[in-house]
Amino acid sequence: MKTELLEFENKHKLLEPTSTERVATLEAISEYTENFLGNIDTLPAFVNNVSEKAPFIQSINFEEQNTVNEVLKNIRLYIDTPGINPASGGHLGYIPGGGLFYGAVGDYLACITNRYAGVRFASPGAVLLEETVLNWMANLFGYSKNYGGTLTSGGSIANLTAIATARDAINLKAKDYHKAVIYTTQYAHHCLQKSIRILGMDDVQWREIECNNLYQMNVEELEKAINKDLNNGFLPWLLVASAGTTDVGAIDPLQQLSEISKKYNLWFHVDAAYGGFFILTYKGKQLLKGIEQADSIVADPHKGLFIPYGLGAVLIKNKKLLHKTHQYLANYMQDASTEEVDLSPADLSPELSRHFRALRLWLPLKIHGEKPFENYLNEKMQLAAYCYQQLSNLPDVEVFNKPELSVFAFRFLHKELPLDKYNEKIQKAVMNDGRVFISSTRLNNCYVFRIAILSFRTHLSTIETALTVLDKSKKIAEDELYQELRNN
Ligand SMILES: *Cc1c(COP(=O)(O)O)cnc(C)c1O
């Protein structure tokens, strides 16, 4: 039996590269990433070839062994080339971020040592580090010591965690779901609906409160709706404000909404996944006043702090409530303490074993310091203001909002051509050009572009390129549409 075991051991060495192999691999990876980052300013922001087959990465046959170089070559070809390049400063669609180098290094370290970030006694240091970055955020948002928080994979899971906590905070049970009311606007992120469905709460009542002409929740309308619901025997439960809507970056009137939530005893949730970290700037602090009143806050470091994808955060004003929703008992977990003072991440989140996420945020903060983040966020807001100004100066542009933060919507007008078709065609031409990526949405029933500036790599030259590409694409779209009209 011993010889057999030793044979196993020798075979299992196959999964542990030698020191020489490790160093060679890191060199190859380093060459790859240096090449990528060294050319990031000229690499396209978008490459349009979705349908291409990718045999190397689609093969389910893992019998062969491959070299690192072979693998890297195929990663470049099939993964890092097609589609949106989120590391590019030219990514101006959806909500970009970029992906900080030290964030990646943090992941590398966290994965090599594989510290267990779920339970305090297993890795007290990793848990302390998570608490440190959460304390830093809580402090930014004006929360006091009693808060509880957790790092998630992103904003969607962070919102889910907050909504589940809000439900249990008032012991809302299934038999009463149909009476409970959520107040939000049509511009709230769709992950809210997803959360409610995942939580099995489809029966709750939704009230989409009308917005003012700045796409912010109309407070009078909200109060009317609440009173109406109270009169009709419903149970006003949850008020969801957006601090930076996805469509136009609008911030709902947080201060006033917090007052209403107190008056009517609603859970006040602020989804600041996009806009939250603008609080690092002076302007952001003014715009986000009132967020400290929220019962729960979501913010995404993989957006406003430029961390690579895979990092959201949720803060709950009252830690006990976060714990109440996520507590558990299991015999095999008896070594872990469940004392209120030294709860572990596993007591405050749906996860048990989890990625040691704190390092990917702490490392960039510790190495760069906080100031560059503030500078970059200020730059993003000013770039958005500049881009908005340049576009609104054009006679054939209709703008839909002046950017409060760094997102705004606009479309091109045309005397003869159908506007939705025309703008869609322009969008296609922008995609084909690929130097920048700009996404679209619908506002007031129109097809519109939205420019979202949040990558730390987006600078003035990027915006000038975007304006050039839009101008060029306009002409292409016009020609194509006239051609089509002639052919019909
Ligand atoms: C991005 C975003 C989300 C979803 O976050 P993910 O990190 O993509 O899961 C939710 N709400 C708002 C306002 C967002 O901008």
The ligand as an SDF file (V2000), in Angstrom:
LIG
                    3D

 15 15  0  0  0  0  0  0  0  0999 V2000
  -23.7690   48.0740  -12.3750 C   0  0  0  0  0  0  0  0  0  0  0  0
  -24.9590   48.3340  -11.5550 C   0  0  0  0  0  0  0  0  0  0  0  0
  -25.6130   47.3010  -10.8840 C   0  0  0  0  0  0  0  0  0  0  0  0
  -25.2240   45.8580  -11.0640 C   0  0  0  0  0  0  0  0  0  0  0  0
  -23.9470   45.6350  -10.5800 O   0  0  0  0  0  0  0  0  0  0  0  0
  -23.0350   44.4450  -11.1310 P   0  0  0  0  0  0  0  0  0  0  0  0
  -21.7410   44.7260  -10.4620 O   0  0  0  0  0  0  0  0  0  0  0  0
  -22.9780   44.6060  -12.6160 O   0  0  0  0  0  0  0  0  0  0  0  0
  -23.6550   43.1710  -10.7140 O   0  0  0  0  0  0  0  0  0  0  0  0
  -26.6660   47.6250  -10.0780 C   0  0  0  0  0  0  0  0  0  0  0  0
  -27.0780   48.8900   -9.9490 N   0  0  0  0  0  0  0  0  0  0  0  0
  -26.4840   49.9170  -10.5840 C   0  0  0  0  0  0  0  0  0  0  0  0
  -26.9920   51.3030  -10.3930 C   0  0  0  0  0  0  0  0  0  0  0  0
  -25.3940   49.6720  -11.4070 C   0  0  0  0  0  0  0  0  0  0  0  0
  -24.7900   50.6880  -12.0460 O   0  0  0  0  0  0  0  0  0  0  0  0
  1  2  1  0
  2  3  1  0
  2 14  2  0
  3  4  1  0
  3 10  2  0
  4  5  1  0
  5  6  1  0
  6  7  2  0
  6  8  1  0
  6  9  1  0
 10 11  1  0
 11 12  2  0
 12 13  1  0
 12 14  1  0
 14 15  1  0
M  END
$$$$
